[in-house]
Amino acid sequence: MNQVNFRLKEDEKNLLKIIAGLQGIPISQLAKQIVLKEIEPKRVDIAFRMLKEGRCGRKRAWQLSGLSYHEFMNEWSLRNAEEYIPDEVYEKSLDDALSLDLELFRKKS
Amino acid sequence: MKFLTDTCFWLHSFELFTNKIIDIRLVFNDFQWGITSEIRRELINFENEGFLNYDNINIGSVSDDELLRFQKKHPTISHFDIADQTLIVAALREPCVILTDDGGLLMESQALQIKALFLPQFLLNLVKEGVVSKNTYYQCLRYWEKNKSYPKKQLKIWKAKFQIIN
């Protein structure tokens, strides 16, 4: 587990203390719940925005979205999403694919 | 040589399987391939209904020390999650081809002189070698077009390559 520290004013901390006390949970747990609840609805949009801006690839975007892979790919399709990959990268991997000698990978009997 | 596969590759393969297009697991029976223990951990978390039988898969391990050494030598790999980093390290220490569905991993692999292929490109080779039928690949293309899985331009290129395979 990782830790996130942030500063609060006295009255803000007291407010959290009261609410956490009412719920019977520690302040840290309450803060965690609030932060995660706040970002939950924004995760998918953030993921696809980062993908569009070329700031992450498919996998990172999927992880950021918090969706299952199937749900993520449905969303991908609906949003006409694309990964930022230069044409020459596609060309190189296609050349590699078509020139691949499968015999080198065969299991030895 | 062997193929190293990532999490996205298998999740995409599972999608093709559930859509009754192709069971890629059968193709791998004849080839040397594997994953890393970190990839296995991810797949166990995300993969559905026991699609992969881990008893029959070559699972490589990468120690923390080894990972640290490669991170120092190739700092850019640190931008990837641990599972993908272990896959890159495994491919750097012995001749491998990475099969993926993640553009980020594909680009990084190329930058490190590791051969890496997208699933559709790998399947294209299998069609060329007669391992996968043309009809199956055609169904895959239709699925990818319908779901906009890849850029139109690339799908067009793969389709053109596919059509000239005898």
Interface residues (C-beta under 8 A of the other chain):
Chain A: C56 G57 R58 K59 R60 W62 Q63 S68 Y69 H70 M73 W76 S77 N80 A81 E82 E83 Y84 I85 P86 D87 V89 Y90 K92 S93 L94 D96 A97 L98 L100 L102 L104 F105 R106 K107
Chain B: M1 K2 F3 D6 T7 C8 L11 E15 D30 F31 Q32 W33 F46 D81 D84 V97 D101 D102 G103 G104 L105 L106 M107 Q110 K115 A116 L117 F118 Q121 F122 L124 N125 L126 K128 E129 V131 N147 K148 S149 P151 K153 Q154 I157 W158 K161
